[in-house]
Amino acid sequence: MPYPAHIMYINYISGVLQGDFGYLRNRTIVDVFMEALPYTLILAFGGIIVASVLGVVLGIIAARKQNKLVDNVVMTLSLLTSSIPLFFLAVLLMLLFSLHLGWFPSRGLAAGWRGMVLPIMTLGLPSVGFIARTTRTAMLDVLGMEYIRAARARGIPERNIIFTHTLKNMMIPIITAIALRLSELLAGTVLVELSFSIPGIGRILLGSITYREPVAMMGGIIVMWLAFMLINLVVDLLYAIVDPRTSKSYS
């Protein structure tokens, strides 16, 4: 006769506190997730690097060309990329780069690092628009401040103003935007791992739901929770590094 649900939950939590997360198909949950974790981290961090580089560069270009053709094109593209569903973008990239051009494989790890290019692009491209819009808004706010106008009045070259005075003071909202997107990318790896047959944590989570394996499901949720907590900690530390004034609010 099975134990009541609350007894099973108490037993599971007591096991977790002792480092016992249970077993999945004759293997410990820790071993299963440690084997899958690198693939998920490569996808998430690769996607956020692509999104951050493209988003920040496009946002700066759009802010420098405010209300001009380049600005309108960048903002339009950012809206389009943000509205494309992950599974639909995965199909488009596979059709273009795998079927027609033959540059990259359509199935995950079939060709080493080349197999991770399309999954990373699938995760990263939808986040480019959000980071680009955030960068554009932050840069326009900083460029409108008094000390920027004073620097221009003193004849400081525009390039020095951008890289010396502007970038440092617009980093807080950009870091926040990147952290938010990284959290969403970790959650979005489920669809990407399924689409490209990558053996990551998201695929294990989906399989645990399909085959009713609550131990694997709980283990995946704990791993994701720890990842989100770590992201928030790193973001708080970056705030203090970029702008030491933020650390005073915690003292």
N, C-alpha and C positions, 0 to 999 in steps of 0.2 A: 504494500500500500504506500503510495507516494506521500512525501511530507507535505504539509500545508505550505502555501506560497511564502508566507512570512518567515517560516522556519528555514526554507531553502535560501531565502534572501539573507537571513542572518548568518547562516553557515557559509554562504559565498563571501560575504563581507569579511567575516573572521578569517577566511582563507586568504583573501587578498591582503589583509593587514599582515599576514605571515609570509607573504610572497608567493602564495599558491593561487594562481589564476585559473586552475582547472586544466582539462585536457581536451584536445580536439583530434579525433582519429588517431589515437595512440601517441600523440605528441603533445608536449606542454604548450599552452597558449603563448607563453613567453617566447618559445622557440619559433612558433609559427609567425608571430608578429615581428620578431626581430629579423626573420628572413624576408618578410614583405616590406618592412619599413624603409629600407634604402630606395626602393623603386618609387614609393610615394613621395619621399623627400626630394628625390631628383626631379620628379614631375612638378611638385609644388614650388620648389625654389628655382628651378629652371624657368617655369612659367612666370614667376614674379620678377625674375631678372629681365626677361624679355619685355614684360609689361612696363617695368620701371624705366628701363633705358629708352624705349620708344615713347612712353607717355611723357616723361620729363622733357625729352628733346622736342617732341611735337608741341608740348605745352609752352615751352620757352619760345619756339618759333611763332606760335599763334599769338602770344602776348606781345612779341616784338613787332608783329604785323597786324596789330589790332584793327578790326573792322575792314581789313583788306581781303583780297581774294584768297591768299594763303590761309588767313585766319578762318574764313568761311569753309574752305575745303577741309582743314584739319578738324574743325568742330563737327562738320557733317560726317566725316569718316569716323570720328570718335563715337558719335551717336549710333552709326550703323554697326560698328564692332561690338558696342555694348549691348545691342538688342538681339544679337545672333545667339540662338541656343547652342550649347556645347555639342550636343549630338549632331546637330545639323552642320555645324562648322567642321566637325570631325569628318563627316561624309564628304563635304566639299573639298577639304584638304586631301583626303585619300583619292578622290576622283582626279584632282588636278596633278598632285605631285607623285602619286603612286601609279595610277592607271594610265594617265596620258603622258606624263613626262618621265616616269620611272626613276625619279631621283631618290625616293625614300620608300622603304617597305611599309606596307599597310598594317602589319601585324607586329607591334611592339618590339621585342628583342630579337627579331629574326636576323638582323644584320648589325648587332652590337650597338654602338652609340648612335648610328644612323636611324635605328628603330625608335629612338626617343625624341627625334626632332619634331615629327608631326604631333605626337601627344603634348609636348611642351608648347608648341605653337598654338595648339587647340586650347590649352589652358590659359596661355598668356594673352592672346590677342583680344578677347573680350574685356580684359581689364585695362587695356591701353587707353580707351576713351575716358574712363573715370579718372585715371591718374593725369591724363593730359588736361582735362578740364580743371582739376584741382590745381595743377601747376600753373595754368594760365591765370586763374583767379588769384592765386597767391602772389604771383609775380606782378600782376597789375596793381594789387593792393600795395605792394612794397614800392613799386615805381612811382606811385602817387604820393609817397611820403615826403616830408620837408627835407630830410637830409639827402635824399636822392636829387631833388631839385637844386639844393645847395652844391652838391658835388658837380652837377652839370654846369652850374654857374661859375665854378672855379676852373672849368675847362678840363676836367678829368675825362679821359677817353671813355667812350661808351662801353667798350669791351671791359675795361677795368671796373666800371660801375656794376656791370652785370655779374662778373665773376668774383669781385671782391666784396661788394656791398649788398647785392641783391640776393644771391643764392643762399648765403648763410641765414638770412632773415626770413626766407620763405620755406625753410626745411621742415619746420614743425608740421604744417598741414600736409606736406608731401609725405613725411614719415607716417603720419596718421592714415593717409589714403593707402599707402603701400601695405601697412599692417592690416587694414580692413580687407584689402583684396587678398592678402596671403591667407587669412583665415577662411575666406570664401573658396580660395583655390584648394585648400586642404579638403574641404567638403566636396568640391567639384571633381576631385580625382576619381570618385566612384564611377561616374559616367565615362570618363576618359579611359580609365583602366579597363572597363568593360568593352568599350569601342575598339581599343587597340590590343586587347588580350594581354594586358600587363599584370603580372601577379603581385599587385600591391595590396595595401590594407583595405582600400575601398572595395576591391573585388572580393576579399574575404568577408567583409561586412555584408555585401549583397548576397553572397552564398549562405551566410549564417541565417539571414532572413528567409531565403528561399527554402533551405533545408531544416529550418527550425532548430538552430543550434544556439541557444541563449548564452552559453558560456563564451563562445566566440564573439557574439554580439556585444556582451558586456565588456569583454576585453578590448574590442575595437573602440567602444565609446570612451573607455578610460584612457586609451592611447591618444585619441583625439582631444580629450579634455586636457591632458597634460601638455599637448602641443599648443593649444590655445593659451594656456597659462604661461608657457614659456615665451610665446610671442608677445604677450602683454608685458612680461617682465623686461624683455629685450627692448621693447618700445619705450618703456619708462626710463631705462638706462640711456637710450639714445637721446631722449628729450633733455636729460641732464647734461649730456655731452655737447649737444648742439647749442643749447641755450641754458647756461648754468642758472639763470634766474628761475627756471621752473623748479629746481631742487629746493628753493627756499620755501615753496608751498608745503613741503613735507617736513620741514624742520620745526 
